[in-house]
């Protein structure tokens, strides 16, 4: 396997560079062009690519402009063995400022490829495609199916990507491996609840504020209750390694009309991170009750709580241990260090596989942490050595899972 991967590695690097050079910022989420580039690249490698465009109303409902999901399927032997999905996303956060390279230049320097999406997670388009290509080239007597699920909406929640593929019956995998980093196997991650709290009062002239209902004034006790809750959450710690405590952040406040007008409307947006032991709907219900209790009883004052996003945590399912065992064994062989299961405090679209009852872990190309890769930051990059190592680990893992 190693020789096959080595022989094709220059092509793998070129494949990744071609993807990084296509902007796929989300927002705004116009991701049909990057999907077409990826499909063309995969077809040039000899794969048959299924294109699954998502209907525009559903795309718009999820805050994006265009999405086409890609599936590559390869059946080994009689196809009676497990179906293994390998999922990575090709949408990226906007590049922002502070880059010393071109964000979409795919520059290679110091043994790394630089560019937005190089680490998260266009690198795993390459990891998974070339692992499958090597497995086919090996000619080993295997049984089962490998599917590449290349999706483009992770930054918007994964609802028109992995969730769409599963809900539409386009795939029914027995196992799933999603984009990750080489030095850890992620078996659990946090969820998130995004809420908007709208405080409505009545405007008045600043010379006579008592004639109005000041939405900002009455938002203050709500804010205090939320920050008290933030500090209380620090005493709760997940039993899952790497997760930590639940978090609460008020990330955006907007409102008011002018300096000399009593504000009649203030909107607060909050981010509540959920640990695997929590259930999102229950957390939401408690937060709404907390806000209602903190709202002053004033005539003319109204408070509305609106859900923007609810993503449940990734929880380890029975059967995931088989993935962990295979990946950790081969990662130790390839990298020369122990690679252990852990949790992470962020959230990903891998949770959609888990929610459908599919044992799921995250593993792919990258360093030990998001910080090392500058993921979601300037000068995002992936080390070529990590890309090659992850490709080797994935192909060996697939070999084990598909061996009768």
QUIBELKA-V554126 format. One record per residue. PHI is phi in radians with two decimals (999 if undefined). PSI is psi as a letter, one per 20 degrees, with the letter a starting at -180 (none if undefined). NEAR is the number of other ideal C-beta (glycine too) atoms within 12 Angstrom. Layout:
phi=PHI psi=PSI near=NEAR
phi=PHI psi=PSI near=NEAR
This chain:
phi=999 psi=g near=31
phi=-1.06 psi=g near=20
phi=-1.16 psi=h near=13
phi=-1.13 psi=g near=27
phi=-1.12 psi=g near=34
phi=-1.06 psi=g near=19
phi=-1.15 psi=h near=16
phi=-1.77 psi=j near=31
phi=-1.20 psi=h near=28
phi=-1.05 psi=h near=18
phi=-1.17 psi=h near=24
phi=-1.13 psi=g near=40
phi=-1.11 psi=g near=31
phi=-1.10 psi=h near=22
phi=-1.04 psi=g near=36
phi=-1.12 psi=g near=47
phi=-1.03 psi=g near=32
phi=-1.06 psi=h near=31
phi=-1.29 psi=g near=47
phi=-1.10 psi=h near=43
phi=-1.27 psi=i near=28
phi=-1.72 psi=o near=34
phi=-1.06 psi=p near=29
phi=-2.52 psi=l near=47
phi=-1.08 psi=p near=27
phi=-2.44 psi=o near=38
phi=-1.30 psi=q near=18
phi=-1.44 psi=i near=21
phi=1.44 psi=k near=38
phi=-1.66 psi=n near=27
phi=-1.88 psi=j near=44
phi=-1.08 psi=h near=30
phi=-1.09 psi=g near=24
phi=-1.20 psi=h near=39
phi=-1.12 psi=g near=39
phi=-1.17 psi=h near=27
phi=-1.08 psi=g near=32
phi=-1.08 psi=g near=46
phi=-1.11 psi=g near=34
phi=-1.08 psi=g near=20
phi=-1.11 psi=g near=36
phi=-1.17 psi=g near=34
phi=-1.15 psi=h near=19
phi=-1.15 psi=h near=17
phi=-1.49 psi=i near=30
phi=1.76 psi=j near=18
phi=-1.45 psi=q near=29
phi=-1.60 psi=p near=18
phi=-1.98 psi=p near=30
phi=-1.55 psi=p near=24
phi=-1.82 psi=p near=23
phi=-2.15 psi=n near=30
phi=-1.18 psi=p near=23
phi=-1.58 psi=p near=37
phi=-0.93 psi=p near=18
phi=-0.98 psi=g near=18
phi=-1.02 psi=h near=11
phi=-1.20 psi=h near=23
phi=-1.08 psi=g near=30
phi=-1.09 psi=h near=18
phi=-1.03 psi=h near=19
phi=-1.71 psi=j near=33
phi=1.37 psi=k near=24
phi=-2.14 psi=r near=36
phi=-1.90 psi=h near=26
phi=-2.74 psi=p near=28
phi=-2.50 psi=p near=49
phi=-2.22 psi=o near=37
phi=-1.48 psi=q near=48
phi=-2.05 psi=p near=45
phi=-2.25 psi=p near=37
phi=-1.99 psi=p near=37
phi=-2.13 psi=p near=28
phi=-2.34 psi=p near=33
phi=-1.72 psi=p near=22
phi=-1.78 psi=p near=30
phi=1.04 psi=c near=19
phi=-1.41 psi=i near=13
phi=1.26 psi=j near=17
phi=-1.58 psi=i near=15
phi=-1.39 psi=a near=24
phi=-1.18 psi=q near=34
phi=-1.71 psi=p near=30
phi=-2.00 psi=o near=48
phi=-1.66 psi=p near=44
phi=-2.00 psi=o near=53
phi=-2.03 psi=p near=51
phi=-2.42 psi=q near=50
phi=-1.98 psi=q near=48
phi=-1.88 psi=i near=53
phi=-1.47 psi=q near=50
phi=-2.40 psi=r near=42
phi=-1.29 psi=q near=29
phi=-0.97 psi=q near=23
phi=-1.16 psi=h near=28
phi=1.22 psi=a near=16
phi=-1.90 psi=r near=10
phi=1.66 psi=j near=12
phi=-1.32 psi=q near=22
phi=-1.77 psi=i near=18
phi=-2.17 psi=r near=25
phi=-1.27 psi=p near=20
phi=-0.98 psi=h near=32
phi=-2.05 psi=k near=28
phi=-1.54 psi=i near=25
phi=0.90 psi=l near=32
phi=-1.27 psi=p near=23
phi=-1.83 psi=p near=23
phi=-2.71 psi=q near=18
phi=1.00 psi=k near=15
phi=1.31 psi=k near=15
phi=-2.45 psi=q near=32
phi=-1.85 psi=p near=42
phi=-1.83 psi=q near=36
phi=2.69 psi=q near=40
phi=-1.14 psi=p near=45
phi=1.60 psi=i near=52
phi=-1.05 psi=h near=49
phi=-1.72 psi=g near=46
phi=-2.17 psi=o near=43
phi=-2.35 psi=k near=52
phi=-1.11 psi=h near=52
phi=-1.01 psi=h near=52
phi=-1.47 psi=i near=49
phi=-1.02 psi=g near=55
phi=-1.23 psi=g near=53
phi=-0.91 psi=g near=51
phi=-1.27 psi=g near=52
phi=-1.12 psi=g near=49
phi=-1.40 psi=h near=45
phi=-1.16 psi=g near=48
phi=-1.13 psi=g near=45
phi=-1.06 psi=g near=35
phi=-1.18 psi=h near=37
phi=-1.13 psi=g near=38
phi=-1.12 psi=g near=27
phi=-1.15 psi=h near=20
phi=-1.16 psi=h near=23
phi=1.21 psi=j near=13
phi=-1.18 psi=q near=22
phi=-1.35 psi=n near=15
phi=-1.99 psi=r near=29
phi=-2.50 psi=p near=22
phi=2.45 psi=a near=31
phi=-2.34 psi=p near=32
phi=-1.97 psi=p near=44
phi=-2.10 psi=p near=43
phi=-1.63 psi=p near=47
phi=-1.91 psi=o near=52
phi=-1.85 psi=o near=51
phi=-2.11 psi=r near=54
phi=-2.50 psi=k near=54
phi=-2.52 psi=k near=45
phi=-1.06 psi=h near=46
phi=-1.20 psi=i near=39
phi=-1.86 psi=j near=40
phi=2.02 psi=i near=35
phi=1.42 psi=j near=45
phi=-1.32 psi=h near=33
phi=-1.86 psi=j near=44
phi=-1.95 psi=d near=50
phi=-0.96 psi=g near=48
phi=-1.08 psi=h near=35
phi=-1.12 psi=g near=35
phi=-1.05 psi=g near=39
phi=-1.31 psi=g near=35
phi=-1.16 psi=h near=22
phi=-1.46 psi=j near=21
phi=1.25 psi=k near=10
phi=-1.37 psi=i near=25
phi=-2.67 psi=q near=38
phi=-2.36 psi=m near=24
phi=-1.30 psi=q near=37
phi=-1.58 psi=h near=29
phi=-2.47 psi=q near=43
phi=-2.44 psi=p near=47
phi=-2.11 psi=p near=48
phi=-1.96 psi=r near=50
phi=-0.92 psi=p near=50
phi=-2.76 psi=b near=52
phi=-2.09 psi=q near=43
phi=-1.29 psi=h near=44
phi=-1.80 psi=j near=35
phi=-2.74 psi=q near=35
phi=-1.89 psi=o near=44
phi=-1.49 psi=o near=47
phi=-1.88 psi=i near=41
phi=-2.71 psi=q near=40
phi=-2.61 psi=r near=42
phi=-1.20 psi=r near=36
phi=-1.87 psi=a near=45
phi=-2.61 psi=q near=36
phi=-2.10 psi=p near=39
phi=-1.83 psi=p near=33
phi=-2.28 psi=q near=36
phi=-2.01 psi=p near=29
phi=-1.94 psi=o near=39
phi=-1.90 psi=p near=28
phi=-1.83 psi=o near=38
phi=-1.99 psi=p near=26
phi=-2.17 psi=c near=33
phi=-2.52 psi=p near=26
phi=-1.26 psi=q near=26
phi=-2.76 psi=r near=22
phi=-1.20 psi=q near=16
phi=-1.12 psi=i near=18
phi=-1.27 psi=i near=11
phi=-2.38 psi=m near=13
phi=-1.08 psi=h near=21
phi=-1.19 psi=i near=13
phi=-1.51 psi=i near=17
phi=-1.98 psi=a near=29
phi=-2.17 psi=o near=28
phi=-1.39 psi=o near=32
phi=-1.12 psi=h near=39
phi=-1.20 psi=g near=30
phi=-1.00 psi=g near=26
phi=-1.43 psi=i near=36
phi=-1.37 psi=h near=37
phi=-1.05 psi=g near=21
phi=-1.12 psi=h near=24
phi=-1.16 psi=g near=37
phi=-1.05 psi=g near=27
phi=-1.07 psi=g near=20
phi=-1.11 psi=h near=30
phi=-1.18 psi=g near=35
phi=-1.25 psi=h near=21
phi=-1.09 psi=g near=17
phi=-1.13 psi=h near=29
phi=-0.98 psi=g near=25
phi=-1.20 psi=h near=16
phi=-1.14 psi=h near=17
phi=-1.10 psi=h near=27
phi=-1.09 psi=i near=15
phi=-1.48 psi=i near=11
phi=-1.76 psi=p near=22
phi=-2.23 psi=p near=19
phi=-1.15 psi=q near=28
phi=-1.31 psi=i near=16
phi=-1.43 psi=p near=27
phi=-0.97 psi=p near=22
phi=1.55 psi=i near=27
phi=-1.58 psi=g near=33
phi=1.45 psi=b near=27
phi=-1.79 psi=r near=24
phi=-1.11 psi=q near=34
phi=-2.25 psi=q near=33
phi=-2.42 psi=p near=34
phi=-2.38 psi=p near=23
phi=-1.58 psi=o near=29
phi=-1.68 psi=i near=20
phi=-2.64 psi=p near=17
phi=-2.27 psi=p near=25
phi=-2.48 psi=q near=20
phi=2.76 psi=r near=28
phi=1.50 psi=r near=23
phi=-2.00 psi=g near=22
phi=-2.80 psi=r near=12
phi=-1.06 psi=h near=9
phi=-1.75 psi=k near=15
phi=-2.24 psi=p near=24
phi=-1.12 psi=p near=30
phi=-1.17 psi=p near=31
phi=-1.76 psi=i near=30
phi=-2.66 psi=p near=31
phi=-2.34 psi=p near=35
phi=-2.03 psi=p near=29
phi=-2.02 psi=p near=38
phi=-1.99 psi=p near=26
phi=-2.17 psi=q near=37
phi=-2.09 psi=o near=29
phi=-2.02 psi=o near=42
phi=-1.45 psi=p near=35
phi=-1.84 psi=p near=43
phi=-1.45 psi=r near=36
phi=-1.00 psi=h near=34
phi=-1.31 psi=i near=24
phi=-1.70 psi=q near=32
phi=-1.96 psi=p near=18
phi=-0.99 psi=g near=32
phi=-1.13 psi=h near=17
phi=-1.24 psi=g near=18
phi=-1.08 psi=g near=35
phi=-1.06 psi=g near=29
phi=-1.07 psi=g near=19
phi=-1.20 psi=h near=26
phi=-1.15 psi=g near=38
phi=-1.08 psi=g near=28
phi=-1.10 psi=h near=16
phi=-1.08 psi=g near=31
phi=-1.18 psi=g near=35
phi=-1.08 psi=g near=21
phi=-1.17 psi=h near=19
phi=-1.49 psi=i near=27
phi=-1.30 psi=p near=30
phi=-1.05 psi=q near=25
phi=-1.54 psi=n near=13
phi=-2.22 psi=p near=20
phi=-1.08 psi=p near=11
phi=1.53 psi=i near=21
phi=-1.78 psi=p near=28
phi=-2.25 psi=q near=24
phi=-2.27 psi=p near=34
phi=-2.11 psi=p near=22
phi=-1.94 psi=p near=31
phi=-2.26 psi=p near=21
phi=-1.33 psi=p near=23
phi=-1.78 psi=g near=26
phi=-2.66 psi=p near=28
phi=-2.31 psi=o near=29
phi=-2.09 psi=o near=39
phi=-1.23 psi=q near=36
phi=-1.14 psi=q near=39
phi=-1.46 psi=p near=44
phi=-2.06 psi=q near=36
phi=-1.21 psi=p near=32
phi=-1.81 psi=q near=27
phi=-0.99 psi=p near=16
phi=1.83 psi=h near=25
phi=-1.15 psi=h near=34
phi=-1.10 psi=h near=18
phi=-1.17 psi=h near=26
phi=-1.13 psi=g near=45
phi=-1.05 psi=g near=33
phi=-1.06 psi=g near=23
phi=-1.16 psi=g near=34
phi=-1.14 psi=g near=46
phi=-1.12 psi=h near=32
phi=-1.07 psi=g near=22
phi=-1.33 psi=h near=33
phi=-1.12 psi=h near=37
phi=-1.13 psi=g near=21
phi=-1.12 psi=g near=21
phi=-1.36 psi=g near=29
phi=-1.63 psi=i near=29
phi=1.36 psi=j near=13
phi=-2.39 psi=q near=15
phi=-1.23 psi=p near=16
phi=-2.06 psi=o near=33
phi=-1.97 psi=q near=24
phi=-1.23 psi=q near=29
phi=-2.73 psi=r near=31
phi=-1.92 psi=r near=34
phi=-2.32 psi=q near=38
phi=-1.46 psi=j near=30
phi=-1.66 psi=a near=35
phi=-2.35 psi=q near=40
phi=-2.41 psi=r near=46
phi=-1.45 psi=j near=46
phi=-1.05 psi=h near=55
phi=-1.08 psi=h near=44
phi=-1.18 psi=h near=38
phi=-1.20 psi=g near=43
phi=-1.07 psi=g near=42
phi=-1.11 psi=h near=26
phi=-1.54 psi=j near=28
phi=1.51 psi=j near=19
phi=-1.67 psi=p near=38
phi=-0.99 psi=p near=33
phi=-2.41 psi=p near=46
phi=-2.37 psi=r near=51
phi=-1.92 psi=p near=50
phi=-2.77 psi=p near=51
phi=-3.05 psi=b near=48
phi=-1.47 psi=p near=49
phi=2.64 psi=r near=43
phi=-1.45 psi=b near=31
phi=-1.45 psi=i near=23
phi=-2.73 psi=r near=23
phi=-1.06 psi=h near=29
phi=-1.10 psi=g near=17
phi=-1.11 psi=h near=22
phi=-1.52 psi=i near=37
phi=1.00 psi=k near=32
phi=-1.07 psi=p near=36
phi=1.11 psi=j near=24
phi=-2.36 psi=r near=27
phi=-1.15 psi=q near=22
phi=1.03 psi=k near=31
phi=-1.00 psi=q near=43
phi=-2.74 psi=r near=40
phi=-2.30 psi=p near=50
phi=-1.28 psi=p near=33
phi=-1.09 psi=h near=32
phi=-1.15 psi=h near=24
phi=-1.23 psi=h near=38
phi=-1.08 psi=g near=46
phi=-1.15 psi=g near=37
phi=-1.09 psi=g near=39
phi=-1.11 psi=h near=51
phi=-1.08 psi=g near=48
phi=-1.16 psi=g near=36
phi=-1.11 psi=g near=44
phi=-1.14 psi=g near=50
phi=-1.16 psi=h near=44
phi=-1.20 psi=h near=33
phi=-1.14 psi=g near=42
phi=-1.06 psi=g near=46
phi=-1.00 psi=g near=33
phi=-1.12 psi=g near=29
phi=-1.20 psi=h near=38
phi=-1.77 psi=j near=35
phi=-1.49 psi=p near=20
phi=-1.10 psi=none near=16
